[in-house]
Amino acid sequence: MSAIVNSEPSGSGRPESVFISWLLWQPRGADLAVAAAKEISKLAPYQDRDPDIVRLRRLFEQLAGRTGRPH
């Protein structure tokens, strides 16, 4: 998954759409927590640049079991 960084948030619900698409593309039987942890690492350099990326990272963190419910 590659991250696209915009200077302003999209406001379109895009993080949720990206997250759902990512889930649908995971192979059957994949360890989703491990796969989500890999995505968290990929997003780390971009986390403070865009609120949508922050939201996407929180979704992956929740799946990986690193946080509580996203806000």
Secondary structure as GFF3:
##gff-version 3
##sequence-region A 1 71
A	DSSP	alpha_helix	14	24	.	.	.	ID=ss1
A	DSSP	alpha_helix	32	43	.	.	.	ID=ss2
A	DSSP	three_ten_helix	44	46	.	.	.	ID=ss3
A	DSSP	alpha_helix	51	64	.	.	.	ID=ss4
###
